[in-house]
Every structure is written in C-alpha cells, then in structure tokens.
C-alpha cells in the first residue's frame, strides 16, 4: 500500500452511517510538531468521501488547524449537515484524548460535495508557460522533514532561499513571494481528491521567500476549491502537477497565500487560499 493511502486508512466505529471512524497519525508525513497539514486535510476529506451517504464529488474543503495531532490514534466524526438536490454540506471534527483521557478537538473542517453537470465552462487562470517537469532539476540532498520525502519537487521559480540573510526579496511585489514547482507523490500515485487536497498545502511559508528569514509559521485555515472532475483526475494519472503559490498581505503576525494546481495538459485542477500565522 502506498504511504499516502496508508495514512488515509480509517476504521468505522459502529455503523458506517454514523460517520465516526478512527485513524492513526502517520510518522511518514510528519512535519515539525505534527503531521504535514496537507495530510491532515486529506484525511478530513477522506472521512466525507468514505461515508455511505456522500453525494457526488467534493467541490470545496475548509480545514481549521487548532492543535497539531500527536503520534497515535485519533477519532473523526463526519456529519452531513444538509443535503440538497445537487449539493451536500458536511462538518468534520478530529479529536484525540488528553493525558486524562478527555477528548480534545484538534481540527475542524467543512466540506461541500456536489453532483457535477455538463455546462458551459472556461478557465480564466491559464497555466503559466514553464519548462516541462522532465526539464527541471529535482530537489536533492537530505530532506529535514519526513513529509518532504513523500514528494518529488522540481522548483521552477521561487525555491527556498539559499541564504537566510533577512533581506527582502528585490523582485516586484507581484513576484516577491511567488513560487512555481512541479510536484508528485513518491512513489508516483494516481491523483485523486484526497491527494489533491494534500498538494494544495505543499508550499513552504511565503514569508520565508519574502524576507529570507526562517521564522516560525503554520497554517491556521486553508480552503481548497476542486475544479476537476473525477474523469479529469483520472486523465492526470500519476503525472506531475504544476503548483503555484503567492502571498498577498503580511501583517500583524498573519499572512494569506493563494495557490493553483494544473495538470500537464493545462487543466486547472484546484485553487486554494489559506491564512498563516508567523512570528516576526
């Protein structure tokens, strides 16, 4: 089983219709103080996707990170708050017991699934012109965090600074916090919605690129919008995905960043927006 699929393993508690399941945080996707946020987002979405009442495909996912999960078991509770003819609205909660055995809320999420219908469509966010993934050198050398070893990353622009000198990025504001990279699972894995939710959070904190200082930072809340149908994900397969991220405003200990993900054919698969805490 792929490491990512193993990290997504959930065991229903009681009837699957109750929406309660248990899982185990994965050391393979460990970040500094807990799991990589994308892995947590993916498992929150997985709790919805495996529910027997799930309608259609995900179109939106918001994940709010309150406390980093510890290594070990956790409990997820997914509930369909409202089902309409075409859309379904979900709430998801992750808990873990404290030292006294009292369940504590770690992460909350809302998700919207929908039945997609054929309509007129267009994309006003075309994929930027970049070299093909095979033409870009992959990141090499020892990776300091476990989750980084789970992805092959090929930076096109805005790689992690080589010198942490505190200098502000001299590029124009629209480029000063911009990164682009080709990325895919290691080993390659066919893309699905859970994998796409994780990829939306693979970008390092934009404040590091903006100022070249490795200040403490962490995502507080991320919303991902899924534009791709299941058929478009299947067509993407296990190929590289082009990711782009850019910060927008850095102020009073928080900044936000937007991101886009395209497959090699130029199909916009997903967009995301997150708010990130940082310590100046």
C-alpha positions in Angstrom: 0.0 0.0 0.0 1.2 3.5 -0.8 2.3 5.5 2.2 -0.4 8.1 1.4 -3.1 5.5 1.2 -1.9 4.0 4.5 -2.1 7.5 6.1 -5.7 7.7 4.9 -6.8 4.4 6.5 -9.9 5.0 8.6 -11.8 2.3 10.5 -15.5 2.9 11.1 -16.7 2.8 14.7 -20.2 1.2 14.8 -22.3 1.7 11.7 -20.6 3.4 8.8 -23.6 5.6 8.5 -22.8 7.1 11.9 -19.8 8.8 10.4 -17.5 8.0 13.3 -14.1 6.5 12.5 -10.6 6.1 13.9 -7.2 6.6 12.2 -3.6 6.9 13.2 -1.3 9.9 12.5 1.5 8.9 10.2 5.1 9.4 11.0 5.8 9.2 7.3 4.1 12.5 6.8 5.5 14.2 9.9 6.3 17.9 9.9 7.9 19.9 12.7 5.4 19.4 15.5 2.8 17.2 13.9 1.6 15.8 10.6 2.0 17.8 7.4 -1.1 20.0 7.1 -1.9 18.6 3.7 -2.1 15.1 5.1 -4.5 16.2 7.8 -6.6 18.0 5.2 -6.7 14.8 3.1 -7.8 12.6 5.9 -10.6 15.1 6.9 -11.8 14.9 3.3 -11.5 11.1 3.3 -13.9 10.9 6.2 -16.5 12.5 4.0 -15.7 10.5 0.8 -16.0 7.2 2.6 -19.3 8.0 4.2 -22.0 5.9 2.6 -24.3 8.9 2.3 -21.8 11.1 0.4 -23.3 12.8 -2.6 -21.3 13.4 -5.8 -17.7 14.8 -5.7 -16.0 17.4 -3.5 -16.1 21.0 -4.7 -14.8 22.8 -1.5 -12.9 21.9 1.7 -12.1 24.2 4.6 -9.8 22.9 7.3 -9.1 24.8 10.5 -6.0 23.7 12.4 -6.4 24.2 16.2 -3.8 21.8 17.6 -1.3 19.6 15.9 -2.2 15.9 16.3 0.2 13.8 18.4 1.5 10.5 17.2 -1.1 7.9 17.7 -4.8 7.2 17.3 -7.4 9.9 16.6 -11.2 10.0 16.1 -13.0 11.6 13.2 -16.7 12.5 13.1 -18.2 13.4 9.8 -21.8 14.6 9.6 -23.9 15.6 6.6 -25.4 18.9 7.9 -27.7 19.5 4.9 -28.4 17.6 1.6 -29.9 19.4 -1.3 -30.7 18.1 -4.7 -27.3 18.9 -6.1 -25.1 19.8 -3.1 -24.3 18.3 0.3 -22.8 20.2 3.2 -20.6 18.4 5.7 -18.9 19.1 9.1 -15.9 17.1 10.2 -14.2 17.0 13.6 -10.9 15.4 14.7 -10.3 14.6 18.4 -7.6 13.0 20.4 -7.7 12.2 24.2 -5.6 14.3 26.5 -3.5 13.0 29.4 -6.7 12.4 31.4 -8.4 10.6 28.5 -10.8 13.5 27.8 -11.3 14.0 24.0 -9.8 17.3 22.7 -10.7 18.9 19.4 -7.6 19.1 17.2 -9.0 20.1 13.8 -12.4 21.1 12.4 -13.5 21.1 8.7 -16.4 21.8 6.5 -16.8 20.3 3.1 -19.2 20.7 0.2 -19.8 17.9 -2.3 -21.9 18.2 -5.4 -23.3 16.4 -8.4 -21.4 17.9 -11.4 -23.4 18.6 -14.6 -22.2 19.4 -18.1 -22.4 23.1 -18.7 -20.5 25.9 -20.5 -17.1 26.3 -18.9 -13.9 28.3 -19.2 -10.7 29.0 -17.2 -9.5 32.5 -16.5 -6.3 31.2 -14.8 -4.3 29.7 -17.6 -1.2 27.6 -16.7 1.9 29.7 -16.9 4.5 28.9 -19.5 7.2 26.8 -17.8 9.6 24.1 -18.8 8.3 20.5 -18.7 8.8 18.7 -15.5 11.5 16.4 -17.0 13.5 19.6 -18.0 13.6 20.8 -14.4 16.1 19.5 -11.8 14.5 17.8 -8.8 15.4 18.9 -5.2 18.2 16.7 -4.0 20.1 16.1 -0.8 18.8 15.1 2.7 15.3 16.3 3.5 15.0 17.7 7.0 11.3 16.6 7.4 9.7 13.2 6.9 6.8 14.6 4.7 9.2 16.2 2.2 10.5 12.7 1.3 7.0 11.7 0.3 7.0 14.1 -2.7 9.2 14.8 -5.7 9.6 18.5 -6.1 11.1 20.3 -9.1 11.2 24.1 -8.5 10.7 26.3 -11.5 10.8 29.6 -9.6 10.8 30.8 -6.0 12.7 28.0 -4.5 13.6 28.0 -0.8 16.2 30.7 -0.2 19.8 29.5 -0.2 20.9 32.3 2.1 18.9 33.3 5.2 20.2 36.8 5.5 16.9 38.6 6.2 17.0 40.6 3.0 13.6 41.4 1.4 13.1 39.9 -2.0 14.1 42.5 -4.5 11.6 41.3 -7.2 8.5 43.4 -7.9 5.6 42.8 -5.3 3.7 40.6 -7.7 6.7 38.2 -7.9 8.4 38.6 -4.5 6.5 35.7 -2.8 5.8 33.7 -6.0 6.8 30.1 -6.3 6.2 27.6 -9.0 7.1 23.9 -8.9 6.3 20.5 -10.5 5.3 18.0 -7.8 4.1 14.5 -7.5 3.9 11.7 -4.9 6.9 9.4 -4.2 6.5 6.8 -5.5 4.1 8.1 -8.2 0.4 7.6 -7.2 -2.7 8.2 -9.4 -4.2 11.6 -8.4 -7.5 11.6 -6.5 -9.3 14.2 -4.4 -7.5 13.4 -1.2 -4.2 13.6 -2.9 -5.2 16.9 -4.5 -6.2 18.3 -1.1 -2.7 17.4 0.2 -1.0 19.0 -2.8 -2.8 22.3 -2.1 -0.6 22.7 1.0 2.9 21.6 -0.2 4.2 25.2 -0.5 6.6 26.4 2.2 5.6 29.6 4.0 5.6 32.6 1.7 7.1 34.8 4.4 10.4 32.9 4.1 10.7 33.8 0.5 9.6 37.4 1.0 12.2 38.1 3.7 14.6 35.2 3.7 14.2 34.6 7.4 13.1 31.1 8.6 10.6 32.4 11.2 8.1 30.0 12.9 5.0 29.8 10.7 2.0 27.5 10.4 -1.3 27.3 8.5 -4.3 28.3 10.6 -7.0 27.7 8.0 -7.0 26.6 4.4 -9.8 26.4 1.9 -9.4 24.3 -1.3 -11.7 24.5 -4.3 -11.8 21.4 -6.5 -12.4 22.3 -10.2 -11.5 18.9 -11.7 -14.0 16.2 -12.2 -13.1 12.6 -11.3 -12.6 11.9 -15.0 -10.1 14.8 -15.3 -8.2 13.4 -12.3 -8.1 10.0 -13.8 -6.7 11.6 -17.0 -4.0 13.2 -15.0 -2.9 9.8 -13.6 0.3 9.8 -11.6 2.0 12.6 -13.7 3.5 15.7 -12.2 1.2 18.6 -11.2 2.3 22.3 -11.6 1.8 24.2 -8.4 1.9 28.0 -8.0 1.6 30.0 -4.7 1.8 33.7 -3.9 1.4 35.7 -0.7 -0.9 38.7 -0.7 -0.6 40.6 2.6 1.8 40.1 5.5 0.6 42.0 8.6 0.3 41.7 12.4 1.5 38.1 12.6 -0.6 36.6 9.8 -0.4 36.4 6.0 -2.6 34.8 3.4 -1.5 33.0 0.3 -3.3 31.7 -2.8 -2.3 28.7 -4.8 -3.2 27.0 -8.1 -2.6 23.5 -9.3 -2.6 22.4 -13.0 -2.0 19.1 -14.7 0.5 18.9 -17.6 -2.4 19.3 -20.1 -3.1 22.8 -18.6 -6.3 21.8 -16.8 -6.8 23.9 -13.6 -7.4 21.1 -11.1 -7.8 23.1 -7.9 -7.2 26.5 -6.2 -6.7 27.3 -2.6 -6.5 30.2 -0.1 -5.0 30.0 3.3 -4.2 32.2 6.3 -0.9 31.5 8.0 0.5 32.5 11.4 4.1 33.8 11.5 6.3 35.1 14.2 8.3 38.1 13.2 
